[in-house]
Amino acid sequence: MEQYLWVLKSTERDLIRELEPERLALLDEDGLMELHKRVRRARNKHSKNYRRGAASGVAEVGARGTAASKSDKSRARAYVFEEALSIVSGELGRVAHDAAEALKDERLARARAGKSTGPESAGTQDGTVGAGRVRSHSKTTGGVKRDASSRAQGAKRQAKRDGR
């Protein structure tokens, strides 16, 4: 990737510098997500520019291979940002996995201590498991909105009859 940095503008090089391991280590999950978004946007931009440039050259040259070789700078930029995106994605995945594991451990510790974050009816005062809440079941025809609409139509019909 370093061999292609000469094709980048200074602002693009600044974005690539943010991928240095020391700088990535300072970012939390939200910071990595923001960086990922910016790198992905740059990758999409340069990939699109490369594809469009190569496609426009096909009509002139008459062959895709020959047309693609004329847009080497565009291809190099797209490659740099593709590699950058893979670096950020890998780091973001690692940090997200670590955060998920920490949250899981915290929840398991709370559950073992009897301090569940669930509803109050899950346990009783003496620490035993209570009966819980019985859910009522209502038969629907496939959706809450559809049932509400049917009831509204029925009420409308009834109101029309009552008005006669």
Phi, psi and omega per residue, in radians:
M1 nan -0.596 -3.109
E2 -1.095 -0.509 -3.098
Q3 -1.233 -0.289 -3.122
Y4 -1.782 0.021 -3.093
L5 -1.148 -0.327 -3.135
W6 -1.160 -0.365 -3.113
V7 -1.473 -0.147 -3.067
L8 -1.541 2.626 3.027
K9 -1.370 2.951 -3.044
S10 -1.123 -0.669 3.123
T11 -1.180 -0.601 3.100
E12 -1.222 -0.651 3.085
R13 -1.138 -0.619 3.077
D14 -1.078 -0.699 3.107
L15 -1.127 -0.695 3.114
I16 -1.194 -0.589 3.117
R17 -1.121 -0.449 3.115
E18 -1.190 -0.157 -3.141
L19 -1.594 0.067 3.083
E20 -1.094 2.467 -3.059
P21 -0.967 -0.636 -3.139
E22 -1.139 -0.699 -3.139
R23 -1.276 -0.659 3.119
L24 -1.128 -0.604 -3.117
A25 -1.148 -0.442 -3.133
L26 -1.385 -0.292 -3.054
L27 -1.506 2.461 3.023
D28 -1.570 -3.006 -3.062
E29 -1.106 -0.726 3.140
D30 -1.154 -0.717 3.101
G31 -1.109 -0.696 3.103
L32 -1.167 -0.636 3.112
M33 -1.146 -0.675 3.099
E34 -1.146 -0.766 3.100
L35 -1.095 -0.742 3.117
H36 -1.029 -0.739 3.139
K37 -1.100 -0.768 -3.125
R38 -1.178 -0.716 3.139
V39 -1.193 -0.704 3.126
R40 -1.102 -0.713 3.115
R41 -1.087 -0.762 3.119
A42 -1.141 -0.716 3.118
R43 -1.082 -0.781 3.137
N44 -1.087 -0.719 -3.135
K45 -1.070 -0.873 -3.066
H46 -1.289 -0.559 3.061
S47 -1.151 -0.734 3.129
K48 -1.124 -0.767 3.118
N49 -1.072 -0.706 3.134
Y50 -1.131 -0.827 -3.118
R51 -1.095 -0.748 -3.135
R52 -1.146 -0.736 3.133
G53 -1.120 -0.761 -3.140
A54 -1.184 -0.664 -3.130
A55 -1.182 -0.645 3.135
S56 -1.224 -0.484 3.135
G57 -1.366 -0.291 -3.115
V58 -1.120 -0.711 -3.125
A59 -1.126 -0.666 -3.136
E60 -1.226 -0.869 -3.009
V61 -1.468 -0.664 3.126
G62 1.690 0.006 3.123
A63 -2.567 2.449 -3.106
R64 -1.177 -0.702 -3.110
G65 -1.086 -0.732 3.139
T66 -1.232 -0.687 3.140
A67 -1.172 -0.638 -3.119
A68 -1.168 -0.562 -3.104
S69 -1.236 -0.334 -3.139
K70 -1.338 -0.304 -3.098
S71 -1.930 0.896 -3.103
D72 -1.161 -0.654 -3.140
K73 -1.140 -0.758 3.129
S74 -1.090 -0.738 3.136
R75 -1.137 -0.680 3.126
A76 -1.129 -0.741 3.098
R77 -1.077 -0.787 3.138
A78 -1.078 -0.691 3.136
Y79 -1.122 -0.768 -3.127
V80 -1.036 -0.812 -3.098
F81 -1.292 -0.452 3.039
E82 -1.157 -0.766 3.092
E83 -1.137 -0.721 3.128
A84 -1.083 -0.716 3.132
L85 -1.125 -0.652 3.117
S86 -1.160 -0.630 3.110
I87 -1.139 -0.839 -3.120
V88 -1.147 -0.705 -3.142
S89 -1.091 -0.728 3.115
G90 -1.106 -0.759 3.127
E91 -1.162 -0.726 3.120
L92 -1.103 -0.715 3.099
G93 -1.086 -0.727 3.141
R94 -1.135 -0.798 -3.125
V95 -1.150 -0.713 3.128
A96 -1.132 -0.676 3.109
H97 -1.140 -0.745 3.101
D98 -1.076 -0.725 3.133
A99 -1.146 -0.698 3.123
A100 -1.146 -0.700 3.106
E101 -1.133 -0.705 3.127
A102 -1.133 -0.722 3.108
L103 -1.134 -0.706 3.113
K104 -1.101 -0.780 3.126
D105 -1.096 -0.702 3.123
E106 -1.110 -0.752 3.131
R107 -1.166 -0.693 3.107
L108 -1.128 -0.691 3.116
A109 -1.115 -0.721 3.111
R110 -1.132 -0.686 -3.133
A111 -1.160 -0.694 3.122
R112 -1.158 -0.572 -3.129
A113 -1.437 -0.094 3.141
G114 1.418 0.245 3.140
K115 -1.892 1.117 -3.113
S116 -1.193 2.629 3.089
T117 -1.601 0.099 -3.116
G118 -1.357 -3.011 -3.116
P119 -1.140 2.703 -3.094
E120 -1.143 -0.484 -3.061
S121 -1.338 -0.025 -3.108
A122 -1.214 -0.496 -3.135
G123 -2.373 2.882 3.117
T124 -1.819 3.140 -3.090
Q125 -1.142 -0.586 -3.080
D126 -1.501 0.117 3.056
G127 1.618 -0.119 3.114
T128 -1.491 2.827 -3.132
V129 -1.413 2.238 -3.124
G130 -1.484 -3.089 -3.101
A131 -1.223 -0.457 3.140
G132 1.480 -2.954 -3.096
R133 -1.907 2.308 3.116
V134 -1.531 2.254 -3.130
R135 -1.529 2.463 3.073
S136 -1.576 2.530 -3.105
H137 -1.990 2.218 3.080
S138 -2.102 2.343 -3.108
K139 -1.328 2.270 3.121
T140 -2.109 2.891 -3.128
T141 -1.694 0.207 3.074
G142 2.263 -0.030 3.107
G143 3.060 2.543 -3.104
V144 -1.139 -0.736 -3.126
K145 -1.137 -0.705 3.141
R146 -1.144 -0.712 3.107
D147 -1.120 -0.729 3.121
A148 -1.114 -0.685 3.115
S149 -1.119 -0.730 3.108
S150 -1.092 -0.751 3.117
R151 -1.103 -0.687 3.139
A152 -1.153 -0.689 3.108
Q153 -1.143 -0.706 3.105
G154 -1.100 -0.740 3.125
A155 -1.138 -0.631 3.116
K156 -1.131 -0.779 3.114
R157 -1.083 -0.748 -3.125
Q158 -1.131 -0.714 3.116
A159 -1.114 -0.634 3.115
K160 -1.149 -0.734 3.115
R161 -1.134 -0.721 -3.122
D162 -1.160 -0.475 -3.108
G163 -1.360 -0.184 -3.104
R164 -1.295 nan nan
